[in-house]
Amino acid sequence: MNKANKKINCPRCYSHKLYKFGKDKEGNQKYQCKECKRQFAPSATPKERQLKDYPRCPVCNK
């Protein structure tokens, strides 16, 4: 499936009503949801997945 056929939806409310909202530092298209105002880039890695690669702090366990 190519990008033209792929429907992009909001990761928070799953709406398809989006604005183009500039580009991120890697040059990927960013969007803002018209319904909940969330800003996101569909090709970006979610913050939760980025943090799983690091070990937990032995003092505070976060």
N, C-alpha and C positions, 0 to 999 in steps of 0.2 A: 504494500500500500504506500503510495507516495504522499507527501505533505499536503497536496491540494485536496485529497480525498479524506484526510484525517480531520475529524471534528475535535476541536479543543474545548474543554470545559473547565470550569473553576474547580480547583481541588477542595475548596471549602463547602460550597453550596451546589456544585455540579451544574450550574447554569451555563448555557451556551451564549449568553448575551455578554459580549466582551468588547472592550476598546483596545486598540493597539496602544501601548504605553511606553514607547522607547525601546532601548536595547540595554542588556546587561553588559558588564565589563568584558565578557568574552564575545560580544556581538550577537548574542541570541535575542530574538524578539521577545519583549515582555508584554504582558497584557494586564488590564485591570477589569475586574468583574463589575458590570453595571448594577448587579443586584446587591452584593455584599461589600463591594469596594476593595476586595483582596487583590494585591498585586503579585504576579507570579510569572515565571518563565517556564514553559512546559518542558524544556530540555534540561533544566537545572536539577541537580540532586537535592532532594529535601534535606533540611538541616538535621532531622533525626537520623537519617542514614549516614550523614557525614560524621556525626559524633559517635556512632557505634564502633568506629575503627580505633578509638582511643581507649586506653585502659581507665578504669574508675580510679578516682582519688582514694588512696588508702586512709586518709584522715576523715574526709566528709562523705565518702562513698557516692559522690555525684559524678 
